[in-house]
């Protein structure tokens, strides 16, 4: 089951409508698609599954022309297909519905539906009658019962999802690609969406369907392709597989990602027996905005705890809510056993709790400003007297910390933008250590960082834990969490569904937990209702 | 773009060796560029405009640019945080009218009246600035709109205070200040220069100034670093109001009157000086040295054009062209910065 299987596996009966051979898409440091083969049979509903970062989104974007593949061959409807822009895909007959809606909120439903070809009268006047009529037809097609004149901003999320599908169907296409269309729908809406998708298929279109909800795949799809680390692992008919089998395929037996980095970090981490746990951060019944589940856990000094889960499971939201960066609906936070109130990042920072956001460039650093300025930003009082900056102290301090963490830089005066991703991350860690942070929450600390720099970050984080800091790490890369953490907490759809100690770490098990709330029959009162 | 970015790395980092040359170009464009332009302008007018280098003309230029320099100093703080203050001209009139009434209060001895008037003027300016900053930051309303509202409120207020009457016959001691000189330099210009230097020190040497720049560049990063960005944003507007209050008193002393219609259009001169001086309208980039040079450039240009016989109307057109040129240069710089990312 490990080896990528040949084209004969689960082979389509007819000439495939879409065929990919060895498609490659690279980004600096990351291979998003690594020689992917894929055959989509005409008239089938084909599921794409895989963990975060497995390459689903990249694959869709290559199909839609949003990305240009760097290698490989694609054929669509029997002829070579190499879209350079989304328009190419549209002309070829591929319709893509992304997770993020591309809508004009202040215009009407009808105008959104037919924006590219608004019906005109005398060549320049908007033909409102035709517009409404055509819009109504399209809305009926997806069973969306709303006035064509309604403004899109007033629609609920499910209606907007259906509107997006209606728009994709507004011109004749041959292949419909749906990127996690059910993520925000209630079970009833999902059922209706499936009706529509089946209707689309009956009308002669082929469908590619991406979802985290494995149950949906068994309910709706004919075949399923599993992606992992940018590779196609397997394509099987849904009748020949099962949910646990799919999870296993998604995970793989070996930890392939960043294997080198892990070894390096593991060897440096050592295996010192942990001292008696001393509670650092405690969270009780924390509810992030819009969630009805309370999350409770404890974090000790000297340990690294990981927070695993799928995209949208509420990991980032949890960190931000603890930090006071976003409002929360409820819950208590304790620091070293004492109740604290973090209503604003100021409060958290004062208590030595810091957050390194997943968005380094927009939230972690002031990119156009020098390294020195970025470092001292968290604790300006320490390099100033009576509000006046002491330039020499500041320079010396900045140099000290930046060198402590081995940030490679040319000059303290060079802007943070000029540093590489790994060095930017180290600079952010340095700025928090300068602030005496004792609890560090890190959201995707190695995202976009190359393998060598990853190893350095791992080593650094382990060193911080050994120094007695408490670390809470969110990562979409399970191997990363498994090498880095003493404990892994698993979130699934806003719920804390499991906690594993180091000797219990097992990628398959973690992933099963992460998927658990998305499995069959789980109803969620949280799902937004339009 | 929720999870679309997952697994996609940073933009390619440019080789570091490519950087310095570009950085130098940017610096030259930003700071030295305006200085060179000013020197060129002075050289051209020295050669072509009669009496341009006469002491009386130089004194005249310094007097002319004083008010704009004062207002532009406060405006620089506001623009650095990414805001704009359109109300400065009107608030100046309101400050002047209220201060004028205090100044003419016959129950007070002259020195007390002058001091009270100055304090009143500054207080009125700061209160208006606080309202601007509070409304804009608390409700996250564009400062363009808030200060446009304040422009009308303050102008109406200035007219209402005396029912549109102009105030004059201020104490001689007060009026004398408007024409006083120190070492042959107009005293009011020295006030402006002092403000510029003080503002420059605050922006470059204090924690407060550091945060003004940082907020202008990336407010969210500053907030997540544990700072209350709200108070700094409000403070920038209060500082603008403070300079308006000082400007109002200085202007009254120079004109020896307080008119409810004074200061009309001054906000645009102040913004022009800041922008020509190389401060980005997006915030975060720029300096008070640039603003100083920008105000000088506008003043020298206006004065020189008069001397070589260019009419008022054409002069206004040329000044407008210079403003556009400055903004185009700013956008060009921004594009260079974008490319080097």
Contacts between the chains, C-beta under 8 A, distances in Angstrom:
chain1	res1	chain2	res2	distance
A	27	B	7	7.9
A	27	B	8	5.1
A	27	B	9	5.0
A	28	B	9	5.1
A	28	B	10	7.4
A	28	B	12	5.3
A	29	B	9	4.5
A	30	B	7	5.7
A	30	B	8	6.7
A	30	B	9	5.2
A	32	B	7	6.2
A	32	B	8	6.9
A	52	B	3	6.4
A	52	B	6	5.3
A	52	B	7	7.6
A	53	B	6	4.9
A	53	B	7	3.6
A	55	B	7	7.9
A	57	B	3	7.0
A	57	B	4	5.4
A	57	B	6	7.4
A	58	B	7	7.7
A	58	B	8	7.9
A	61	B	4	8.0
A	99	B	2	6.6
A	99	B	3	7.6
A	99	B	4	7.6
A	100	B	1	6.4
A	100	B	2	6.9
A	100	B	4	7.4
A	311	B	2	6.7
A	311	B	3	3.9
A	311	B	6	6.9
A	312	B	2	7.3
A	312	B	3	7.5
A	323	B	224	7.7
A	325	B	223	7.8
A	325	B	224	6.0
A	344	B	228	7.2
A	345	B	223	6.1
A	345	B	224	5.4
A	345	B	225	7.5
A	345	B	226	5.2
A	346	B	226	5.1
A	346	B	227	7.0
A	346	B	228	5.9
A	348	B	226	7.4
A	349	B	225	7.3
A	349	B	226	3.0
A	350	B	226	7.1
A	354	B	226	8.0
A	355	B	224	6.6
A	357	B	224	6.6
A	361	B	10	7.4
A	362	B	218	7.2
A	362	B	220	6.6
A	362	B	221	7.4
A	363	B	218	8.0
A	363	B	220	5.2
A	363	B	221	5.5
A	363	B	224	5.5
A	364	B	221	6.3
A	364	B	224	7.6
A	365	B	218	7.5
A	365	B	221	6.0
A	366	B	214	5.1
A	366	B	217	4.8
A	366	B	218	4.4
A	366	B	221	5.1
A	366	B	222	7.0
A	367	B	217	7.5
A	367	B	218	7.0
A	368	B	217	5.2
A	368	B	218	7.9
A	368	B	284	6.5
A	368	B	285	7.1
A	368	B	337	7.4
A	369	B	213	7.0
A	369	B	214	6.4
A	369	B	217	5.8
A	373	B	210	6.8
A	373	B	213	8.0
A	373	B	214	6.9
A	377	B	210	7.9
A	377	B	214	6.2
A	377	B	221	7.7
A	377	B	222	6.8
A	377	B	225	4.8
A	377	B	227	7.9
A	378	B	225	4.9
A	378	B	226	6.1
A	380	B	207	4.5
A	380	B	210	6.4
A	380	B	211	7.4
A	381	B	207	7.2
A	384	B	206	7.5
A	384	B	207	4.9
A	387	B	206	5.3
A	387	B	207	5.2
A	387	B	208	6.3
A	388	B	205	5.7
A	388	B	206	5.4
A	388	B	207	7.6
A	389	B	205	5.6
A	389	B	206	6.2
A	389	B	207	6.2
A	389	B	210	6.5
A	391	B	205	7.8
A	410	B	16	5.6
A	414	B	16	7.8
A	414	B	19	7.4
A	417	B	341	6.1
A	418	B	13	7.0
A	418	B	14	7.4
A	418	B	16	6.4
A	418	B	19	6.1
A	419	B	13	7.3
A	420	B	10	7.5
A	420	B	13	4.9
A	421	B	9	6.5
A	421	B	10	4.2
A	421	B	13	7.5
A	424	B	10	7.8
A	431	B	225	7.3
A	435	B	226	7.3
A	447	B	5	8.0
A	447	B	6	7.2
A	447	B	7	7.5
A	447	B	9	7.9
A	448	B	8	6.7
A	448	B	9	3.8
A	448	B	10	4.6
A	449	B	9	7.3
A	449	B	10	7.9
A	450	B	9	7.3
A	476	B	6	5.9
A	476	B	7	7.9
